[in-house]
Amino acid sequence: MHVDYAFICDFAEARDKVNAIGIGFERIFASGLPARHPHFSVVVQLRFSRTETGKKSIQVHLTDADGSDIIKPVSGQIVVNTPPSGILEATTRIVMEFGNVEFRNYGDYSVRVNLENQEIVSIPLSVTEPPKTG
């Protein structure tokens, strides 16, 4: 298995290809705490060899700097289908939507994706006060 890409964005959908808006943000500005972020998406594209097909368990964690989950982890399964004849690898795209997430503290967070109980992606995210102007 290989991770082609993983990012946080404002909105995404995956069909034959990924459509995403606001790709690659890593900072949320919050003028006060607790802060609620209305919506963001996490996108991951994985590539599997023919020998790695089948059902796979997946779990997504949103953690604080201490590694503690700040929301209940999202768990599920993905099915990696055998690629068509002549194609060596299967591609799987995952889009996870997060809504109205509460951040109680300023600091570092991360989105961690586990496949078959092994971490395959960790995307940093921070919550900070807005920059001072003037």
C-alpha positions in Angstrom: 0.0 0.0 0.0 1.2 3.5 -0.8 -0.3 6.9 0.1 -0.4 9.0 -3.0 -1.6 12.1 -1.1 -3.5 13.3 2.0 -4.7 16.8 2.8 -7.2 18.9 4.7 -9.5 21.2 2.7 -12.7 23.2 3.0 -14.8 20.8 0.9 -14.2 17.7 -1.2 -15.9 14.9 -3.0 -14.5 11.8 -4.7 -16.0 10.1 -7.7 -14.0 9.2 -10.7 -11.6 11.9 -9.5 -11.3 14.2 -6.5 -12.8 17.6 -6.5 -11.6 19.8 -3.7 -11.9 23.5 -2.6 -9.5 25.2 -0.3 -6.8 22.5 -0.5 -4.1 22.1 2.0 -5.0 24.4 4.9 -3.2 23.7 8.1 -4.2 26.5 10.4 -7.5 27.6 11.9 -7.7 31.1 13.3 -9.9 31.5 16.3 -10.5 34.8 18.1 -11.7 33.0 21.2 -12.0 29.6 22.9 -13.7 27.2 22.7 -13.6 27.6 18.9 -16.0 25.7 16.6 -14.9 25.1 13.0 -18.0 24.7 10.8 -16.7 22.3 8.2 -13.6 20.7 6.7 -12.8 17.6 4.7 -9.9 15.2 4.9 -8.9 13.5 1.6 -6.6 10.5 1.2 -5.7 8.6 -1.9 -4.3 5.1 -1.5 -2.7 2.8 -4.0 -2.8 -1.0 -3.5 -1.0 -3.8 -5.3 -3.1 -6.8 -6.7 -2.1 -8.8 -3.6 -3.5 -6.3 -1.2 -7.1 -6.3 -2.4 -10.1 -7.0 -0.1 -11.8 -5.4 2.9 -9.7 -3.2 5.1 -10.6 -1.6 8.4 -10.0 2.2 8.6 -10.1 4.5 11.6 -9.6 8.3 11.6 -8.6 10.2 14.7 -8.6 14.0 15.3 -6.1 14.4 18.2 -4.6 17.1 20.3 -0.9 17.7 20.9 -0.9 15.0 23.6 -2.4 12.4 21.2 -5.8 12.4 22.9 -8.9 12.2 20.6 -10.9 15.4 20.7 -13.9 13.7 18.9 -15.0 10.1 18.7 -12.8 8.3 16.2 -14.5 7.6 12.8 -14.3 3.8 12.0 -15.4 1.9 9.0 -14.3 -0.4 6.2 -13.1 0.2 2.7 -13.1 -2.4 -0.1 -10.1 -2.5 -2.4 -11.3 -4.1 -5.6 -9.0 -6.1 -7.9 -7.9 -3.8 -10.7 -8.9 -4.6 -14.3 -6.7 -6.8 -16.4 -3.5 -5.0 -17.4 -3.7 -2.6 -14.5 -1.2 -3.3 -11.7 -2.6 -1.3 -8.9 -6.0 -0.4 -7.4 -6.6 3.2 -6.3 -9.0 4.0 -3.4 -10.0 7.6 -2.6 -11.4 8.5 0.9 -13.1 11.7 1.8 -14.2 12.3 5.4 -16.3 15.3 6.3 -16.0 16.9 9.7 -18.6 19.4 10.9 -18.9 21.7 13.9 -15.7 20.5 15.5 -15.0 22.1 18.8 -11.3 23.0 19.7 -11.0 23.9 23.4 -7.4 25.1 23.3 -5.0 26.9 21.0 -2.2 24.6 19.8 -1.3 21.7 17.6 -3.7 19.0 16.5 -3.5 16.3 13.8 -5.7 14.1 11.7 -4.4 10.5 11.9 -5.6 7.8 9.6 -5.1 4.1 10.6 -5.5 1.3 8.1 -5.7 -2.2 9.6 -4.6 -0.7 13.0 -1.4 0.9 11.5 -1.0 4.6 11.2 -0.5 5.5 7.5 -1.1 9.3 7.6 -0.7 12.1 10.1 -1.8 15.6 8.8 -0.9 18.5 11.1 -3.4 21.2 12.0 -3.1 24.1 14.4 -5.6 26.4 16.1 -4.2 29.9 16.7 -5.3 33.4 17.5 -5.7 35.6 14.4 -2.6 37.6 13.5 -2.6 41.1 14.9 -2.9 43.8 12.2 -1.5 47.3 12.0 
